[in-house]
Amino acid sequence: MSTTLRTIWTTPSRHIEVIDQRKLPHEFVVVSLKTYQDADLAIRNMTVRGAPLIGATAAYGIYLAVRQMIENGLEGSFLDEAFSTLRASRPTAVNLFWALDRMQSALDNANDFLDAAWDEASKIVEEDIETCRMIGVHGLPLIEALAAKNNGGTVNILTHCNAGMLGCIQWGTITSPIYQAVQKGIKVHVWVDETRPRNQGANLTAYELTKHGVDHTLIVDNTGGHLMQHGMVDIIIVGTDRTTRQGDVANKIGTYLKALAAKDNKIPFYVALPSTTLDMTIQNGLTEIPIEERDQNEVKYVVGKTTQGQIESVLICPESTNAANYGFDVTPARLVTGLITERGICEASEAGILSLFPEYN
């Protein structure tokens, strides 16, 4: 994978292109987004996923809506409809709403809607790249310290789901310190949770680490506790889709169980996040963060490549069995060792967050 590759980019004709992440790791397919409805569908069906990338896609979706409105001579209500539709595309990741609020503000103060929408969406993308790079800069010393503690031996990192470049634009959040550690010659090994039911770890994290030449091992989601008990994990780094004012963290379902096991085994549990995933309007994550419930068929069926090379969906339970499919869980702040942000590392608490981001006071 090229270090210059992005997960979302523009064409000379100002259409938007993204990687169809549903096809990875077996096929690399590019999807063109030509209307805001295309952007909405890409978010809903998880062609794109990961909080920062969802936000960027929604931002460009508004640009496309403005273009549609102008080219087709539509009323302003069409743009209002686009905002409402995109806001409803995914409920948990706060980046979506943050990006749309920025786009709304940019248009409210614009003379030329089309250029304003293009410029603001492009800024959101460029800012995310630098934000993720800086998360790596601040997270790198954690890995360096563990390498020194191990006398230069391998640092074993456990992660859950995908918060790498495929969930962002380039560096990723959890992967930014990992990639920067590898660039410095530090020996790193990543335990990759498969992350049922969508298998983002198996399909995306493993794919991404392979392309970047990072040593890794795929494990089933329930293996992490065993590895921790036997001293095979030095640190856990996960991402987040929304973090509350008091430091509670919503991330892919199963994260909470990793945090509990980490606490029991005295293993540091860090969350890597851009400040755009902070939601300072809420306190208690358990009661205030909306948890997305997705189609039960994501649990009942598994998509994979057969020995004949065909991509197929396979039923893994009785057809009549009902399945629950909660997309996220909330890890209480008391289980989080620290938050790795673009401005540094802080305690998972209101005081800790405000020490780095006083403007949220």
Buried (B, 14 or more C-beta within 10 A) or exposed (E): BEEEEBBBBBEEEEBBBBBBBBBBBBEEEEBEBBBBBBBBBBBBEBBBBBBBBBBBBBBBBBBBBBBBBEEEEEEEEBBEBBBEBBBEBBBBBBBBBBBBEBBBEBBEEBEEBBEBBBBBBBEBBEBBBBBBBBBBBBBBEBBBEBBEEBEEEBBBBBBBBBBBBBBBBBBBBBBBBBBBBBEEEBBBBBBBBBBBBBBBBBBBBBBBBEBBEBEBBBBEBEBBBEBBEEEBBBBBBBBBBBBBBBBBBBBBBBBBBBBBBBBEBEBBBBBBBBBBBBBBEBBEBEEBBEBBEBEBEBBBBBBEEEEEEEEEEEEEEEEEEEBEBEBBBBBBBEBBBBBBBBBBBBBBBBEBBBEBBEEEE
